[in-house]
Amino acid sequence: MLKEFKDFIAKGNVMDMAVGIIIGGAFGLIVKSLVDDIIMPIVSAIFGGLDFSSYFIPLNDAVTATALDAAKEQGAVLAWGNFLTVAVNFVILAWIIFLLVKAVNNLKKKEEEKPAEPAAPPADVQLLEEIRDLLKK
C-alpha cells in the first residue's frame, strides 16, 4: 500500500495539480490586491470617496455601529459592500484567467499551423531518384 501511495504521489498529474493550487493561491492574492488597492479606490473616487467594503445593512435594531466590524459584533448585518468587492474580485480574476487561456490557445494554434517538414526519403529511394534524374537528361 505504501508503494502504491508513492507511485500516486510521484505521478505528474498530482505534482501538476499541487503546483497549480499553490500558484492559484498566490495569483488570487495578487488579484485581491489589484482590486482592493487599485481598482476599488478608483471606483470609490469616481463615486465620491465611497468605500464599498464597509457598507452594510443592519438586520436587527441592536446594531447601532457605523463601522462594519463593530456592527458585526453587535448583531447580524448584510455586508453588501464586501460582497460587491468580492464579486468584482471574481470578475477580474475570471477575465485574467480567460485572457491567459486564450493566449495559451493561440500559441498552441500557431504551433499546430506550422507545416511539418517532410521526412527525408530513405537512401535507396534517394539513389533511385538521382539515377532517374540522370537518365532524363
C-alpha positions in Angstrom: 0.0 0.0 0.0 2.9 2.4 0.7 4.4 1.6 -2.7 1.0 2.5 -4.3 0.9 5.7 -2.4 4.5 6.6 -3.6 3.5 5.8 -7.2 0.4 8.0 -6.8 2.4 10.9 -5.4 5.1 10.6 -8.0 2.8 10.8 -11.0 3.0 14.1 -12.9 -0.7 14.9 -12.6 -0.6 15.1 -8.8 2.5 17.3 -8.9 1.0 19.5 -11.6 -2.2 19.9 -9.5 -0.2 20.8 -6.4 1.8 23.4 -8.3 -1.4 24.8 -9.9 -3.1 25.1 -6.5 -0.1 26.9 -5.0 0.3 29.3 -8.0 -3.5 29.8 -8.0 -3.4 30.8 -4.3 -0.7 33.3 -4.9 -2.4 34.6 -8.1 -5.6 35.1 -6.0 -3.7 37.3 -3.6 -2.3 39.4 -6.4 -5.8 39.9 -7.9 -7.2 40.7 -4.4 -4.6 43.4 -4.0 -5.3 44.7 -7.5 -9.0 45.0 -6.7 -8.6 46.3 -3.1 -5.6 48.6 -3.6 -6.0 49.8 -7.2 -9.5 49.3 -8.8 -11.8 49.9 -5.8 -10.1 53.2 -4.8 -10.6 54.4 -8.3 -14.2 53.4 -8.3 -14.6 54.9 -4.9 -13.1 58.2 -6.1 -15.5 58.2 -9.1 -18.4 57.8 -6.8 -17.3 60.5 -4.3 -15.0 58.7 -1.9 -17.2 55.7 -1.1 -15.6 52.6 0.5 -17.8 49.8 -0.7 -16.2 47.2 1.6 -17.6 48.8 4.7 -21.2 49.2 3.5 -23.8 47.1 5.3 -27.5 46.9 6.2 -28.3 46.1 9.9 -30.7 43.2 10.2 -31.9 44.0 13.7 -32.4 47.0 15.9 -29.5 46.1 18.2 -26.9 47.1 15.5 -26.2 50.8 16.0 -22.5 50.9 15.0 -21.4 52.7 11.8 -18.3 50.6 11.2 -18.8 47.1 9.7 -16.5 45.3 12.2 -18.3 46.9 15.2 -21.7 46.2 13.7 -20.9 42.5 13.2 -20.1 42.3 16.9 -23.5 43.8 17.8 -25.6 41.5 15.6 -26.4 40.3 12.2 -25.6 42.5 9.3 -25.9 42.2 5.5 -22.4 43.2 4.3 -23.4 44.0 0.7 -20.4 46.3 0.2 -18.0 43.4 1.0 -19.9 41.1 -1.3 -19.6 43.7 -4.1 -15.9 43.9 -3.6 -15.6 40.1 -3.7 -17.8 39.9 -6.8 -15.6 42.5 -8.6 -12.6 40.5 -7.5 -14.1 37.3 -9.0 -14.9 39.0 -12.3 -11.4 40.4 -12.7 -9.9 37.0 -11.8 -12.1 35.3 -14.3 -11.2 37.8 -17.0 -7.5 37.5 -16.4 -7.7 33.7 -16.5 -9.7 33.9 -19.7 -7.0 36.1 -21.3 -4.3 33.7 -20.1 -6.1 30.6 -21.5 -6.8 32.5 -24.8 -3.1 33.4 -25.1 -2.0 29.8 -24.5 -4.6 28.5 -27.0 -3.3 31.0 -29.6 0.3 29.8 -29.0 -0.8 26.1 -29.4 -2.7 27.0 -32.6 0.4 28.7 -34.1 2.5 25.6 -33.3 -0.1 23.4 -34.9 -0.2 25.6 -38.1 3.5 25.2 -38.7 3.8 22.7 -41.6 5.9 19.7 -40.6 9.0 19.3 -42.8 8.8 16.2 -44.9 11.0 13.4 -43.8 14.0 12.7 -46.0 13.5 9.6 -48.2 15.5 6.5 -47.4 18.9 6.3 -49.0 17.9 3.7 -51.6 15.0 5.8 -52.8 17.2 8.8 -53.0 19.7 6.9 -55.1 16.9 5.7 -57.4 15.6 9.3 -57.8 19.1 10.5 -58.7 19.5 7.8 -61.3 16.1 8.7 -62.8 17.0 12.3 -62.9 20.3 11.5 -64.7 18.5 9.3 -67.3 16.1 12.2 -68.0 18.9 14.5 -69.1 
